[in-house]
Amino acid sequence: MPNSIGAVIIVATLDIGNQILFFSTLSFLGLGTPPPTPEWGAMVSDGMDNFMQWWICTFPGLAILSMAIGANFIGDGIRDLLDPKLRKEF
């Protein structure tokens, strides 16, 4: 059990980015929470209706992208910290 804790933490952290993209896709398609609740996918979908106003869909899309990439970088960093093969002895 103690040897699997690191792997579980890494997989959970790397899965956060996938979940962000999954829920954003659902709300973009209109299958998320009801409309008064703000969601990034719904904001991108509303921006597609007003395509001449590019900032409506650009900034929520950039937020989705940065959160997904950031979660993956954090998971990769945790993997590097917990991997005994990558540790160097001083």
Stockholm file with secondary structure:
# STOCKHOLM 1.0

chainA/1-90         MPNSIGAVIIVATLDIGNQILFFSTLSFLGLGTPPPTPEWGAMVSDGMDNFMQWWICTFPGLAILSMAIGANFIGDGIRDLLDPKLRKEF
#=GR chainA/1-90 SS CHHHHHHHHHHHHHHHHHHHHHHHHHHHTTCSSCTTSCCHHHHHHHHHHTTTSTHHHHHHHHHHHHHHHHHHHHHHHHHHHHCTTTCCCC
#=GC SS_cons        CHHHHHHHHHHHHHHHHHHHHHHHHHHHTTCSSCTTSCCHHHHHHHHHHTTTSTHHHHHHHHHHHHHHHHHHHHHHHHHHHHCTTTCCCC
//
